[in-house]
Amino acid sequence: MIEFWKCTNGFKQISEWEEDCWIRVTNPTAEELESLETQFDTPSDFIQDAEDVEERPRIESESGWLMSLLRVPNKEIDSDGDVSYNTIPLAILVHNTVFITVCYYKAEMLEDFIRWTNRKHIGDRQRYDLMLSLFLSSSVWYLKYLKQMNVMMKAAEEQLEEKMDNEKLQQMMGVERYLIFFITSLRGNEVVMARLKKHLRHLPYDEDLLDDVEVELQQAYSTANIYSDILERQRESYSSIISNNLSDIMKQLTTITIILMIMTGIASFFGMNVPNGLETWTWAFPCIFLASGLVALVSYIIFKKRNLF
């Protein structure tokens, strides 16, 4: 799908291309890619690279085009209501008065970016300022999703304090995986931002907007690292707790086994098929049973005092 948006006191959709408008391409078909290449002479290889969900962030120049590929955050909700987070590639191409973004996946960030500019009545955003605004919006959404992950971590932590549950442990492991995705993508975006800053050195752009992008990007990267460190320490703590609990259980089982072995030894001794003087005594079995129980009770008290039970 190809849409044309013009920024004048917020974004308004227009029917055809105009200079300095935003050409928003979403999950394009082969025919749409061909029309872009025909009308604007776009580098098709770079656009097709954005289809690869594993594509790394980078910046390139080719035939007068400045092409940036960054990774933006994305949230998915399955049919069961489970939430997962990942990052998806967003390609940005600028050439003279042509500005194109290509995304093969549905990103909540882009829809919100349009709503935000309309709500704030943002003035004219052309080319490089629009590129920086998209960088800024992606960093803001990283922070927003990181806050949601933090809420998930706290909820799982509170439930794990009451009871160790495999489902909650797996949930925390899932958050740890999401954080790794975010950290890797944010680090790649930082590299792209550093190289883009060199390209913009002699071009018209909003310097304050560039500063805001760098601050938000660094904050998102730092926040993701902090959450990752906290989660790693929590995982290590829970591993220690599980190991200690397992050790206590094994200690108790060993103590029970020893007590049962003593009782079994007494029963085996008097149950041997050899004369022991109690074969004809009516009260032999009750006495042996009581003696075994008494020995077991004394053993339990001794083990209990030694904190082995």
Summary of the structure (lengths in Angstrom):
residues: 309
radius of gyration: 33.7
end to end distance: 69.2
largest distance: 113.8
contacts: 879
relative contact order: 0.09
helix: 61%
strand: 17%
